[in-house]
Amino acid sequence: MPSKAITDSTPPRSGGSWRDQSEAGPSMMRSDDPNIARTLGLIGAAAIVFGGMALLLQTTGRPTPMGFGWAVFLLAAGMGALLFHAAFDGDIQIRRLYMAFGYCCLVIGGFLAVVPYNKQPGSLFGQGYLCLFLGLLFLLAFLRNEVEPRWRNATEIVLGSVGAAMALVGFIGSNIKSDFSMPIGSLLAILGAIYLTAFIGSRGIETDNAYRVGWGIGAIGALAFLVVLGRSLIPPLLYRWQWTQIAPDNYFRSYGALLAALGVLYVCISVLLCSENGLIVLTRRELGSLFFSPIAYILLFVYVIAHWLAYIWPVWVMLSDEPFSQEPIVREFILQLTAVISTIIAVPVLTMRLVSEEKRSGTLEVLLTAPVDETIVVVSKFLAAFVMYLAMWIPFGLFLAYLRVAGGSPFDYRPLFSFTIGQLAIGAAFIAMGTFFSCLSRNQVASGILTFGGMLFLTVVYFFGRLVGRQASLSTEPARSALDTFQAVLNHVSYIDVWLDTLEGKLYLRSVVFFVSLAVVWLFLSVKVIEARKWT
């Protein structure tokens, strides 16, 4: 959301002609109406009170008419309403009150994250992590409305300091004690990156401090990656050269891959924030247009609900008769109908306006007058939508991390690595297809329908493959051999089959290459469609 901290301090001139009047945009001429925000804030406060009282009574063993699930729902809905109030009510008392609430969340979250409970350090880390995340959201809402530099500067310094502390604790602690990386160290590193990104976004990358912090994020990630690389390669070499008699454990396969992935994530964030390359600059522009529109937040909300449904159902079944005692347990949480349906809907919504809106508004020609070519324009839009697509899967990772923290029992999380690699290739193919269809028409609805049809086709392939397999089992030679070959081809094309394989820890290179090649073909066709305007 755009900040209200930057306003025109020049007083309007009275009298004179219209040429003497200072220019002012609509957002400077009329402020947000706080009545709706205050009403929602009041409703949210009441929901938090009722939900909190119900949870408190349940913890003391007293019966309540409101169940645990409804109490948690009221608390979540109340917090959402308070965040809306904090973001859209700029009254000085209100914003300072929410500032104090954000600081309280930081203090409480830090205390819960480290205090030992039942003689177990970190047993309340999940609750503390949630408080730290809420503190970030409320402080960002405060920064949106705050106009006094000293208050803004102090809050921004706190965000940057807390983010740097969490990043360092996450990476250093994970290297000192490997078990610390899953899940506490990795979660701290992720939240630290979010805090540091919020600091840079609030300060503006054009300021010296924010620019240095941006490249500092990349330095932390590169150093973490190099440390993982050294710890993964040097001990096996020493053992092979007989400089040590103790065979080393496979550090990379157990914990090192996770830290290496986090290091690469830090480097990518740094490059995306600080690089002046034309492709990166346009990608930042497209990401900004996504997050300044309601599309990103609607999709994130839909995906959170879908992930919550996909999470709560296996948990409920596990608590009833424990059917998922065998690994890999991750597959039962991810591969459900909600994930398939939400993906089919999200890809068209995310990509339908990428190029269609530029064509409709006539800004595509203006964009191409900049020192960029059609390839950079298409790839930047693809990368922005691809980053958004990957961000929509983050809540599910947080649900799984909470399962590990709250459940207190480790499970094999390594299939997530193969699933992530497969998801990168599949998501690239999906977004590239949507980008191509968005290049074909000025109408967003037409582009969305075409992409939706493509997603349905790729989904139906899975069910058609199962039908062919069933028919092959009932056939005789040589028809069975032909049907088996046809089924193998369909399984190779079906993204659901790739999900199934990767969630079992099986990553086939042929599947990754196919979807990556498909993405390259769609992007090539997209560039040619944009270039076709020169032929007329």
Helices and strands as residue ranges (DSSP letters): G 18-20, H 26-29, H 34-59, H 68-88, H 92-114, E 116-117, E 120-121, H 125-145, H 149-176, G 178-181, H 184-203, H 208-240, H 251-251, I 252-256, H 257-274, H 278-291, H 294-321, H 330-334, H 337-351, H 356-361, H 363-367, H 374-391, H 394-407, H 415-440, H 444-474, H 479-493, H 495-503, H 509-531, G 532-535
